Amino acid sequence: MTTTTLTATETPTQAQSHTHTHDDNGTALGENATLHEPISADGTPEPGRTYTVPARCGRAVRVKAGQTIRVTNTHGTQVCDTWIFNAAHLNEFLSFEHTRAYIDKVIPQVGDPLVTNQRRPIAELTADTSPGVHDTLIAACDLHRYKNLGVTGYHDNCADNMRLALKAIGLRAREVPQPFNLWMNIPVKSDYSIEWLPAVSKAGDYVDIKAAMDCVFVFSACPQDIVPINALHPVEVEFAVLA
């Protein structure tokens, strides 16, 4: 199993039993390449350029109001945790408890708005070439999730990838919102239990999301390699802000 380097002041045991000293949830519990490989110093992209989110890592990108970002499942098997923050105030963000009520759906479809914790549109899903199977119910994996799954030591995780991707461009959010888990296949069965299944998308499937305000998008190529949502083999995804 792949592991990464902890922060200089934390041992694996300390990270697992970590008690937040801040009054929020914005501090990463470990570190990986995400922190050192932003797309640019402040997250501003070159329009039309394709960027890679490496396996197990995260990236942050600024998207202006009216611009569309395309997220591509390069191999068809990878889940991509996706967050959208108001670039002016990171305490406003895409919220799925609010979006589900706004659109009366569990999974957004093309043409649906994505709304914030202030119940206003932050973006719109404008294209989806996949079968449309995504997840809006499951929290981002974090160090505590992997501990519950029996992992000892540090394991790359989507929550830290979000925190580190923002830090890499000089930003910090106070919490880790519920992500839009692109291509994550979590069916709800008739008895209301859920399953953790591999993605049903194919290589090259993409979604387009159009920003309704100046945003910061954050992507994590989910590191999950214990339950089979990534076919037990995390790989990269790609994105581009369309010219």
Salt bridges, closest charged atoms under 4 A:
GLU10 OE2 - HIS18 ND1 2.86
ASP23 OD1 - ARG174 NH2 3.70
ASP24 OD2 - ARG172 NH1 2.81
ASP24 OD2 - ARG174 NH1 3.70
GLU31 OE2 - HIS36 NE2 2.88
GLU37 OE1 - ARG59 NH2 2.84
GLU46 OE2 - ARG49 NH1 3.28
GLU92 OE2 - ARG120 NE 2.73
ASP112 OD2 - LYS105 NZ 2.95
ASP128 OD2 - HIS134 NE2 2.79
ASP160 OD1 - ARG163 NH1 2.68
ASP205 OD1 - LYS202 NZ 2.80
ASP208 OD1 - ARG70 NE 2.71
ASP225 OD2 - ARG56 NH2 2.80
ASP225 OD1 - HIS155 NE2 2.97
GLU236 OE2 - HIS75 NE2 2.85
